[in-house]
Amino acid sequence: MDEARKVSNEVESEYFTEEFIINKTDKTGYYGKSTDGKSIYFKKEKVAANVQIQNGDSVRLYFDKSGRIDGPVKIEKND
């Protein structure tokens, strides 16, 4: 458990997160909107193979603290 906390703290120090609601999908990726009006698009290849995302799903995206230039570095589906 201590190791999990350590890893979690390391992730929080290297990345920032934003939550989005998926509002459109196409054959190559997902479109989403945050509660504060930001929009995003990310490719399906950025999502782990075992994660199924559909319209209306809430997702958390991790971005490198140095900026969003390369898009999200990790994507998690919220339960």
GUVEX-550892 format. One record per residue (C-alpha): y, x, z. Coordinates in steps of 0.02 Angstrom, whole numbers, plus 50000, padded with zeros to 5 digits. Layout:
# GUVEX-550892
YXZ ...
//
This chain:
# GUVEX-550892
500005000050000 501205014250038 500885021349864 501335004449785 502975004149882 503355021949827 503045017749645 504085001849660 505535011649736 505415024649597 505465011049463 506975002849546 507905019449550 507575023349365 507765006049289 508754990049304 508044972949268 508664957049188 507804940149176 507764929749018 507034913048964 506154914048797 506914901348679 506174906348511 504734916548442 504324922448269 502934932948194 503744949348249 504544945748417 505394935348549 507164928848575 507824925248748 509364920148844 509884924549022 510704912749145 512364921849118 512284919148929 511634935948868 510464935348720 509054947248678 507734950348548 506224961548575 504694965248470 502964959048513 502314976948517 503364979848675 502304966948770 500624971848846 499164965148744 498504954548887 500164945448914 500444928948822 502264923548808 502824906548742 504444896748723 505114892048894 504304906648985 505334917149105 505194936049081 505884951249171 506414965749063 506604983449128 507934994449050 508285012849074 509825014949184 510585026249051 510815010848940 510004997248837 510085007148675 508205008048649 507864990648716 506724986448860 505494999448923 504384986549008 504184967648999 503374956549130 503064937949123 503654929149281 502444917049363 
//
